[in-house]
């Protein structure tokens, strides 16, 4: 455990209550290396995903958070910085020329330190539980560093913590950990250049299909953010994203 507060949140303040309330289970935990860098890329069903999976993961996971969470002035800002740092959040590098470069720099820092870098490749929570088209950030980190990527599928976290709710419901939640994927070996097998942007796109698409199978959910080749925006505007599901059930 990298810091005492993370340990306290997990084992004293929040963890025991969630263990009793949601009885979380994990399958395939042996696929998470005991030490060394790795990328854990998870399906995203609810806000509580960032609690349920770390609760069952034997190592601390570090996610990237907006820099504003760490540099807001005043007492509230200091408390906010303390909380996000305590639960393993790392700010995006604000010295970078773009947000994508900042994400990559922050991820490199975590991985170079031998840590677990956590990311939700869909970029936002699924609006209906299905697995949506992934953003290429995860793949760019993987191709840049050569670090293995471990797929993580969340089960029932959406039922325990539906969008818009704050208090978890007494639903049992699960996590399934898939086999690690070596991004450079994957690219080499297909004759792809790891520095090519198209390789990152292809790896992302491959990974999301694997994640959908692991999660036992249909795959939707549309960004979840576009679906949410369309639903918010009252336009229904965009073409290609309509539910089949």
Secondary structure, 3 states (H helix, E strand, C coil): CCCHHHHHHHHHHCHHHHHHHHCCEEECHHHCCCCCCEEEEECCCCCCHHHHHHHHCCCCEEEEECCHHHHCCHHHHHHHHHHHHHCCEEECCCCCCCHHHHHHHHHHHHHHCCCEEEECCCCCCCCCCCEECCCCHHHHHHHHHCCCEEEEEEECHHHHCCCCCCCCCCCCCEEEEEEEECHHHHHHHCCCCCCCHHHHHHHHHHHHHHHHHHHCCCEECCCHHHHHHHHHCCCCCCCCCCCCC
